[in-house]
Amino acid sequence: MPETTTKHKQYPFYYGWVIIGVIFISSTATGGIGSCVQSVFFEPMRLALGLNALTMSAVASLRTLTMAIIAPIVGPLADRNNGARIAMPFGSLVGGLSLIVMFLVTNSWQLFLALGFIFGIAQAFLGGQVMTPVIVAKWFVQKRGRAMAIAAMGISMGCVVMTPVSQWLVNSFGWRHAWVILGIFMLSVLTPLTGLLIRRQPEDLGLLPDGRNAANINTDQTSFQNDAEKSYQLKEIIRTPSPWILASVQMLVSLSASSVLLHQIPYLLNKGFETKIAALYVTVFASFSLIGKPFYGYFSERVSPKHLSISAFAGAFIGLTILVQSTNLQGIFIAGAIYGLNFGSFVVLMNILWANYFGRKYLGSIRGFFAPVGLSAGVVGPLIGGGLADKYGSYDPAFNFYAACWLIALVLMLFSKPPKKKLL
């Protein structure tokens, strides 16, 4: 039965921006811990536990595999009333506990269990490629670009803020105590925040997307109303090329993006740069990624997100190519700026394309079904980097491969288009 807005509560501001604020904070924590921060812990943990690069990379692969397996469960939850209010606090609770348990890790299987499997469950329920993008898409239609951008900026902010903080924690207290501190933060901040404030969609509070007033929707705004309320079901699109092309693009870019985030500090250390220089590179990369998100989000409301994606993928390819060729500080910082600026577009533009192509009502089920395709690449990508580094003593071959992934994704995006079938 179609959902309708029967009651309109009065708020001094649109509650959707509260949702964006909560997701921003959540993404700052989980985005940082699940990506850039992992790179800070990589070498200290590897040396302390006596592991090689391939084994350390496999931990990230297991985490991504876990997220891929759970995504089809998380997706439908995002479409159900109170689903997000249950899923996100659960994710932060599990995530916080898994990081605290890292204090006790003494061998590889414990590392795989805590940081690979359990934290993978946490990321799947707390955000990932399904939960938070779907929530944002449900709350915003006309302002979707800027909303997605602000929410996704939390991931970059996590790298900008949590990378140096984590590096300081590791240097000051050791990697075991550093994990405990990060775990306590997740438990004490994210669990109550998400449980109290997250809501599935504006209709649950008697509101409309973008904060529109139903009384002010006239005939000139019919397209807005249709876009906001009508959507494809999974069964309608599963045999069309549209979602499979987007999923394939997401697979290629996720393979590269997740792997580079994990290996970028070890790569720079392998090139002969000091730890503080590698951490500074991550700050440059993350800062420009932070700038790239609102830039692409703003223009996605005025220019085709597809065309913006093609441009951004080309820029990311160029940035990684420069990084591989660079042997001095100027080169790696230029590479970090170019790559970061365009890397920042990926999360924003892909989330916008999924929502624009297929609507918002059943988006959770759709994203949950196709997420394993994209996430599966995150299982293989880190292993490629770790394996090639162990074999050749250099990350150059792996980073050349990661750069090529962006180029192939660009070609696929040329063929991307929304389904032609009539909406329900």
C-alpha positions in Angstrom: 0.0 0.0 0.0 1.5 3.4 -0.9 2.8 5.5 1.9 1.2 8.9 2.2 1.9 11.9 4.4 -1.1 12.3 6.6 0.2 14.7 9.3 2.6 17.6 9.0 4.5 18.4 12.1 6.0 21.9 12.5 9.8 22.2 13.0 11.9 25.4 13.1 14.1 23.7 10.5 13.9 20.7 8.2 14.7 17.6 10.2 16.5 16.1 7.2 19.5 18.3 8.1 19.6 16.7 11.6 19.8 13.3 9.8 22.6 14.6 7.7 24.4 15.8 10.8 24.2 12.5 12.5 25.4 10.6 9.4 28.2 13.1 9.0 29.4 12.4 12.6 28.9 8.6 12.1 30.8 8.7 8.8 33.7 10.7 10.4 34.2 7.9 12.9 33.5 4.8 10.8 34.9 6.2 7.6 38.1 7.2 9.3 38.5 4.0 11.3 37.4 1.8 8.4 39.7 3.3 5.8 42.6 5.8 6.5 43.1 4.9 10.1 43.7 1.2 9.1 46.7 2.4 7.2 48.1 4.0 10.4 47.9 0.7 12.3 49.1 -1.4 9.4 52.9 -1.5 10.0 52.9 -1.4 13.9 50.4 -4.3 14.0 52.2 -6.3 11.2 55.5 -6.0 13.0 54.1 -6.7 16.5 52.2 -9.8 15.3 54.9 -11.0 13.0 52.6 -11.0 9.9 53.3 -10.2 6.2 51.6 -7.6 4.1 49.3 -10.2 2.4 47.9 -11.4 5.7 47.3 -7.9 6.9 45.6 -7.1 3.6 43.4 -10.2 4.0 41.9 -8.7 7.2 40.5 -5.8 5.1 39.3 -8.3 2.5 37.4 -10.3 5.1 35.8 -7.1 6.5 34.6 -6.2 3.0 33.4 -9.8 2.3 31.4 -9.7 5.6 29.8 -6.4 4.5 29.0 -7.9 1.1 27.3 -10.9 2.7 25.2 -8.8 5.1 24.3 -6.1 2.6 21.2 -7.9 1.3 19.9 -8.1 4.9 20.7 -4.4 5.7 19.1 -3.1 2.5 15.5 -4.1 3.2 15.9 -2.8 6.8 16.6 0.7 5.4 13.2 0.6 3.7 11.3 -0.5 6.8 9.9 1.7 9.6 12.5 2.0 12.5 14.9 -0.2 10.5 17.6 2.4 10.5 17.0 3.3 14.2 17.7 -0.3 15.1 20.5 -1.0 12.6 22.8 2.0 13.2 23.0 1.8 17.0 23.5 -2.0 16.7 26.4 -1.3 14.3 28.1 1.3 16.5 27.7 -1.0 19.6 29.2 -4.0 17.8 31.9 -1.8 16.2 33.0 -0.3 19.5 33.3 -3.6 21.2 35.3 -5.1 18.3 37.8 -2.3 18.6 38.1 -2.7 22.4 38.7 -6.4 21.9 41.7 -5.5 19.7 43.7 -4.9 22.9 43.7 -8.7 23.4 44.8 -9.7 19.9 48.0 -11.8 19.8 47.7 -13.8 16.6 46.2 -13.7 13.1 43.0 -15.5 13.7 42.0 -13.1 16.5 42.8 -10.2 14.2 40.6 -11.7 11.5 37.8 -12.2 13.9 37.8 -8.8 15.6 38.9 -6.4 12.9 37.8 -8.4 9.9 34.6 -10.2 10.7 33.0 -8.4 13.6 34.0 -4.9 12.6 32.7 -5.8 9.1 29.3 -6.5 10.6 29.4 -3.1 12.3 30.2 -1.2 9.2 27.5 -2.9 7.2 24.8 -1.9 9.7 26.2 1.5 10.5 26.8 2.8 7.0 28.6 1.1 4.1 27.2 1.3 0.6 23.6 0.7 1.8 22.3 2.1 5.0 23.3 5.8 5.1 23.1 6.5 1.3 19.6 5.2 1.3 18.6 7.3 4.3 19.9 10.4 2.6 18.2 9.6 -0.7 14.9 9.2 1.1 15.1 12.6 2.8 16.2 14.6 -0.2 15.3 14.7 -3.9 15.9 18.2 -5.3 18.7 18.9 -2.8 20.1 15.4 -3.1 23.4 16.5 -4.4 24.3 18.8 -1.6 22.9 16.5 1.0 24.8 13.5 -0.2 28.0 15.6 -0.4 27.7 16.9 3.2 27.0 13.4 4.5 29.9 11.9 2.6 32.2 14.7 3.8 32.2 12.9 7.1 34.3 10.1 5.5 36.9 12.6 4.4 36.7 14.4 7.7 37.4 11.1 9.3 40.7 10.8 7.4 41.6 14.5 8.0 40.9 14.3 11.8 41.3 10.7 12.8 44.5 9.9 10.8 46.7 12.3 12.8 44.8 11.6 16.0 45.3 7.9 15.6 48.9 8.4 14.7 49.4 10.3 17.9 47.5 7.7 19.9 49.7 4.9 18.4 52.9 6.9 19.0 51.9 7.8 22.6 50.1 4.8 23.9 50.8 2.0 21.4 48.4 0.4 18.9 46.5 -1.7 21.5 45.5 1.2 23.7 44.8 3.3 20.6 42.1 0.8 19.5 40.5 0.8 22.9 40.2 4.6 22.9 38.6 4.6 19.5 36.2 1.8 20.5 35.1 3.7 23.6 34.4 6.7 21.4 32.1 4.6 19.2 30.3 3.2 22.1 29.8 6.5 24.0 29.0 8.8 21.1 27.6 7.0 18.1 25.4 4.5 19.8 23.1 7.0 21.6 23.4 9.6 18.8 22.1 7.2 16.1 19.5 5.6 18.4 17.9 8.8 19.4 18.0 10.9 16.2 18.0 8.7 13.1 14.7 8.3 11.2 14.0 6.4 8.0 12.3 9.0 5.9 10.5 12.4 6.2 7.0 10.8 5.8 7.6 9.1 9.2 7.5 12.6 10.8 4.7 13.9 8.7 7.2 15.8 6.4 8.0 15.8 2.7 11.5 15.4 1.0 13.6 18.6 1.0 11.4 20.2 3.6 8.7 21.0 1.1 5.2 22.0 2.3 2.4 19.9 0.7 0.2 23.0 0.5 2.8 24.7 -1.7 3.1 22.0 -4.2 1.4 23.2 -7.3 1.1 22.0 -10.9 4.6 23.5 -11.6 6.0 21.1 -9.1 4.4 17.9 -10.3 7.7 16.4 -11.4 9.1 16.9 -7.9 6.1 15.1 -6.4 6.4 12.2 -8.9 10.2 11.9 -8.3 9.7 11.9 -4.6 7.0 9.3 -4.4 7.4 6.9 -7.4 10.1 4.3 -7.6 11.2 1.1 -9.3 11.0 -2.2 -7.5 13.9 -4.6 -7.6 12.0 -7.1 -9.7 11.5 -4.5 -12.4 15.1 -3.7 -13.0 17.0 -6.9 -12.2 17.0 -7.9 -15.9 17.8 -4.5 -17.3 21.5 -3.4 -17.9 21.2 -0.2 -15.9 21.8 -1.5 -12.3 24.5 -4.0 -13.5 26.5 -1.3 -15.2 26.4 0.9 -12.1 27.3 -2.1 -9.9 30.2 -2.9 -12.2 31.5 0.6 -12.1 31.2 0.6 -8.3 33.1 -2.7 -8.2 36.0 -1.3 -10.2 36.3 1.9 -8.3 35.7 0.3 -4.9 38.5 -2.2 -5.7 40.9 0.7 -6.4 39.7 3.1 -3.7 39.6 0.7 -0.8 42.9 -0.7 -1.6 44.7 2.6 -2.0 43.3 3.8 1.3 44.7 0.7 3.0 48.1 0.6 1.3 48.9 4.3 0.8 51.0 4.7 3.9 52.9 1.4 3.5 53.4 2.4 -0.2 55.0 5.7 0.7 57.1 4.1 3.4 58.2 1.6 0.8 59.2 4.5 -1.5 61.5 5.8 1.3 59.4 8.6 2.8 59.2 9.1 6.6 56.1 8.2 8.6 55.3 11.9 9.2 55.5 12.6 5.5 53.2 9.7 4.7 50.7 10.9 7.3 51.0 14.4 5.8 50.2 13.0 2.4 47.1 11.4 3.8 46.0 14.7 5.2 46.5 16.4 1.8 44.6 13.7 0.1 41.8 13.7 2.6 41.6 17.5 2.6 41.1 17.7 -1.1 38.7 14.8 -1.0 36.8 16.9 1.5 36.7 19.8 -1.0 35.7 17.5 -3.9 32.6 16.2 -2.3 30.7 19.5 -2.0 32.1 20.6 -5.3 30.7 17.6 -7.2 27.6 17.5 -5.0 26.7 21.1 -5.8 27.2 20.7 -9.6 25.3 17.4 -9.7 22.1 19.4 -9.2 23.0 21.4 -12.3 25.0 19.0 -14.5 24.5 15.4 -15.3 26.0 13.2 -12.5 27.0 10.8 -15.2 29.1 13.4 -17.0 30.6 14.5 -13.7 31.5 10.9 -12.9 33.4 10.5 -16.2 35.4 13.6 -15.5 36.1 12.6 -11.9 37.3 9.1 -12.9 39.7 10.6 -15.4 41.1 12.9 -12.7 41.5 10.0 -10.2 43.4 8.0 -12.9 45.8 10.9 -13.5 46.3 11.4 -9.8 47.3 7.8 -9.1 49.6 7.8 -12.2 51.4 10.8 -10.9 51.8 9.2 -7.5 53.4 6.1 -9.0 55.9 8.3 -11.0 56.7 10.7 -8.1 59.9 10.4 -6.1 59.9 13.8 -4.3 57.6 15.6 -1.9 56.2 18.0 -4.5 55.2 15.1 -6.7 53.4 13.1 -4.1 51.5 16.1 -2.7 50.4 17.2 -6.1 49.3 13.6 -6.7 47.4 13.5 -3.4 45.6 16.8 -4.2 44.5 15.6 -7.7 43.6 12.1 -6.6 41.8 13.4 -3.4 39.7 16.0 -5.3 38.4 13.4 -7.7 38.3 10.4 -5.4 36.0 12.5 -3.2 33.4 12.5 -6.0 33.0 8.7 -6.1 30.8 8.2 -3.0 28.7 11.2 -3.7 28.0 10.7 -7.4 27.4 7.0 -7.3 24.9 7.4 -4.5 23.1 10.1 -6.5 23.0 8.0 -9.6 21.5 5.0 -7.8 18.8 7.2 -6.3 18.1 9.2 -9.5 17.9 6.1 -11.7 15.7 4.0 -9.5 13.8 6.2 -7.0 13.8 6.2 -3.2 11.0 4.0 -2.0 12.6 0.6 -2.6 16.2 1.9 -2.8 17.3 0.0 0.3 16.3 -3.4 -1.3 17.9 -2.4 -4.6 21.2 -1.2 -3.0 21.3 -4.2 -0.7 20.9 -6.7 -3.6 23.6 -5.1 -5.8 26.0 -4.0 -3.1 27.8 -7.4 -3.0 28.8 -6.9 -6.6 30.7 -3.7 -5.8 31.9 -4.9 -2.4 33.3 -8.1 -3.8 36.1 -6.1 -5.4 37.1 -4.8 -2.0 37.8 -8.4 -1.1 40.3 -8.9 -3.9 41.8 -5.4 -4.1 43.8 -5.3 -0.9 45.0 -8.9 -1.5 46.4 -7.8 -4.9 48.4 -5.0 -3.2 49.7 -7.1 -0.4 50.5 -10.0 -2.6 52.4 -7.9 -5.2 54.3 -6.0 -2.5 55.4 -9.3 -1.0 56.4 -10.7 -4.4 58.2 -7.7 -5.9 59.2 -5.7 -2.9 57.3 -2.7 -4.3 53.7 -1.5 -4.5 54.2 0.1 -7.9 52.7 -2.8 -9.9 49.6 -2.8 -7.6 49.1 1.0 -7.8 49.4 0.9 -11.6 46.6 -1.7 -11.6 44.5 0.5 -9.2 44.9 3.4 -11.6 43.7 1.3 -14.5 40.6 0.4 -12.6 39.4 4.1 -12.7 40.0 4.2 -16.5 38.0 1.0 -17.1 35.2 2.4 -14.9 35.2 5.6 -17.0 34.6 3.5 -20.2 31.7 1.6 -18.5 30.1 4.9 -17.3 29.8 6.0 -20.9 27.2 3.3 -21.4 25.3 4.0 -18.2 21.7 5.3 -18.4 18.5 5.0 -16.4 15.9 2.3 -17.2 13.3 3.1 -19.9 10.5 1.1 -18.3 7.6 3.2 -17.1 7.6 3.9 -13.3 4.9 2.5 -11.1 
